[in-house]
Amino acid sequence: MVKIILNNIEIEVIKGDITEIEADSIVNAANSFLRHGGGVAGAIVRKGGYIIQKESDDYVKKHGPVPEGGVAVTGAGKLKAKYVIHAVGPVYGDPQGDNKLYSAFKSALEKADELRLTSVALPAISTGIFGYPYEKSAKLLSKALKDFSQKAVNLKRIIICLYDDKAYNIFKKILEKELKQN
C-alpha cells in the first residue's frame, strides 16, 4: 500500500477487492446501460445484491443511458459503502477516449464530493473488457486527481483499488511519480 497526500486529501493505492472496501462510496466501472454482468460491475452486484442492478435499471429507464465520461448513483445494497457511483468509461481506441476516461474519473470524484462524502474507492476504469492500457488509465487518473484536489470540499480519502499485481504495480509507480509534491 502507498499513501500520498495531495492538497489535504489522503490517496491510498492498494491491491484488493473493491467490494470489500469500507468507504462512503465505491466506484463501479460501468457501461452506458448500467448492465452489471462481468468485471468490477458483476462483482459489485454479486456481493451487494440484485438491488444494485434494480436501481441501475430504474435509473436508465428514468434518465436514459449514461454518457461515456458520466456517472450515475445507486445505493450499495449489502456492501460496506453507502453508495455506488457508476462511472462510464470509454472503449480503448475511441478518438475521444482519453477525454472521456479523464471525465469518468473526475466526475466520480466530483459526485462523491457533491454527495458530501468523505471517502471513495475507485477501480482502474476501462482497463478490463474496454481494453485501456494501465499506463494511460493511471496517467489520466493522476490528472483527474490533481485537478479535483484543487477544489475538493468534503472528500478527504481516496482509495485506488487495483485487483491484480500488474495493475497495482503500474498504478502505484505512475501515481507516486505524477502526484509527488515539490
Residue, then its C-alpha position, 0 to 999 in steps of 0.5 A: m500500500v502507498k499513501i500520498i497526500l495531495n492538497n489535504i486529501e489522503i490517496e491510498v493505492i492498494k491491491g484488493d477487492i473493491t467490494e470489500i472496501e469500507a468507504d462512503s462510496i465505491v466506484n463501479a466501472a460501468n457501461s452506458f446501460l448500467r448492465h452489471g454482468g462481468g468485471v468490477a460491475g458483476a462483482i459489485v452486484r454479486k456481493g451487494g445484491y440484485i438491488i444494485q442492478k434494480e436501481s441501475d435499471d430504474y435509473v436508465k429507464k428514468h434518465g436514459p443511458v449514461p454518457e461515456g465520461g458520466v456517472a450515475v448513483t445507486g445505493a450499495g445494497k449489502l456492501k460496506a459503502k453507502y453508495v455506488i457511483h457508476a462511472v462510464g468509461p470509454v472503449y480503448g481506441d475511441p478518438q475521444g477516449d482519453n477525454k472521456l476516461y479523464s471525465a469518468f474519473k473526475s466526475a466520480l470524484e466530483k459526485a462523491d464530493e457533491l454527495r458530501l462524502t468523505s471517502v471513495a474507492l475507485p477501480a482502474i476504469s476501462t482497463g478490463i473488457f474496454g481494453y485501456p492500457y494501465e499506463k494511460s488509465a493511471k496517467l489520466l487518473s493522476k490528472a483527474l486527481k490533481d485537478f479535483s484536489q484543487k477544489a475538493v470540499n468534503l472528500k478527504r480519502i481516496i482509495i485506488c483499488l487495483y485487483d491484480d499485481k500488474a495493475y497495482n504495480i503500474f498504478k502505484k509507480i505512475l501515481e507516486k511519480e505524477l502526484k509527488q509534491n515539490 
